[in-house]
């Protein structure tokens, strides 16, 4: 999956918290979100806030699908509110996909 495909899939599944997302889909969208946020920050606080708000739901959705891909519940994203939670999430997001099907869906195409 390339950059454009990942963005298209993530925005197409804007609020879809079901299924699975492979690592490339997640990390390409993560990079897209960072780049768009940087550009928006130069356009003013209002634009930056609106962009952040617009990207929040698809970022949470792809994060949940990525956790599903390693066999964890999307609710684990709430761990980010703890001190070490973001580091744990980054570690989990970087893990390889679980082999075959799991309780969330069949394995995604990488």
C-alpha positions, -999 to +999 in steps of 0.1 A: +000+000+000+014+034-010+009+068+005-021+078-017-039+045-012-035+046+025-050+081+027-078+071+004-086+040+025-084+059+058-106+088+047-130+063+030-133+045+064-136+079+082-155+066+112-152+028+107-138+013+139-144-023+127-120-045+108-082-044+106-055-020+093-021-032+082+010-013+093+015+006+060-021+019+061-017+031+097+018+047+094+011+064+060-020+080+075+000+089+106+026+107+084-002+124+064-018+137+097+015+151+109+022+168+075-013+183+072-011+195+108+023+212+102+009+230+071-023+240+090-003+254+119+012+280+095-023+291+084-034+302+119-049+288+150-084+285+137-074+265+106-051+243+127-079+236+152-103+227+125-078+204+107-070+187+140-107+182+147-114+169+112-085+144+114-093+132+149-120+107+141-102+090+112-070+089+133-089+072+161-106+048+137-074+037+119-057+034+154-085+011+165-083-010+133-045-012+138-049-025+173-075-050+160-049-062+136-026-074+164-056-089+183-063-061+208-094-040+214-095-005+200-105+007+235-068+003+244-063+037+228-076+052+260-042+042+276-028+073+260-042+094+289-016+078+312+021+089+314+035+059+296+005+051+274+016+067+242+048+047+243+029+015+247+006+024+218+035+031+195+050-002+204+017-020+197+011-001+165+046-011+152+040-049+158+035-072+128+000-083+119-015-113+137-014-143+115-047-152+098-081-143+110-088-130+145-120-119+164-120-086+145-117-097+109-096-116+084-060-105+079-056-073+058-037-071+026-004-054+033 
